């Protein structure tokens, strides 16, 4: 909103649909890592600020937001193979309650 962009314009800038932007804004879905990085890039914000904004929308703890930010930083330093393995491991963790 600060840039005067519609959801359609923001979506076009990161090659997503306006519907996906709406879902992210309403905390109906979490953005994928690549989407998060694209949002930070086009909004000219540090990735951690985008995560913080997402945390506020989802009402998660500071510890969780910090851990999510650390995950982003760690993943950026991994090889493609290691990212694939990490994703599989994280998806497996989703089954835990």
N, C-alpha and C positions, 0 to 999 in steps of 0.2 A: 504494500500500500504506500509506503514511504516514497517509492519510485514512481508511483502513479501507474503501475502495470496492472492489467487485469489478470485473472487466472489464466486466461487464454494466452496472453503474451508471455507470462512466465513459463507456462507449459511449453510453448513453442521454443523458447530460448534453451530449454533443457531436453527437448525432444520427448516430452511426455504429453499425456492428454490432460485437458483441463479438469476432467473428473478425478484423475490421480492427484492433482494439486489440491483439489477440494477435499479429498479424503485425507491427505496429509494435514491440511490446515485444521480439519475438524477432529484430528487424532483418531480417525477411523482406520488408518493404516500407518505403519512406520515406513519411512522411505528406505529403499535399499541403499547400500553404501555408495554405489555409483551415483544415485540420485542425490543423496546427501552432499556428496562432493561437488556435483554439478550445481546444486542450489547455492552452496557456499561460494563457488566460483562466480556465477552470474550475479549474485547479490554483493559480491566483493566483501565477503565476511570471512573471518576465520572459521574453520569447520566447527570448532568448539562452541562458537556463538550460535550456530545453527542447531547444534545438539542441545544447547541450553534452551533455546526457543522451543524445541521439540519437547524437552523435559517439562517445561512449563505447561504446554498444551496437554500433556499426558498426565500431569501431576505425579511425577515419579520423584523418588528421593534424590537428594544431592549425591549420595554415594552411587546410586545407579547411573545418574547422568555422568558422573566422573568416570565410572567404569566403561560406559559406552564410548566416551571420548577417548579413553585409553585404547579401547579395542580398535577404533578407527586409526589411531596413530600406529599401533602395532601392525595392523593389516597392511598399511601403506608400505611398510618395510619388508613385506614378505614376497617371495617369488610367486608366480602364477600357480604353480603346483601346491605350494604351501597354503595359499589362500583357498584353493579348492578343498584341501584336507581340513582346514580350519572351519570352513563353512559346513562341511559334512558333520564335523564334531559338534558344532553349535546347534545345527538342526537336530541332532540326536539328543541334545540336552533339553530341547523343547518338550520331549516326552516325560521329563521328570516334573513332578509336582512339588 
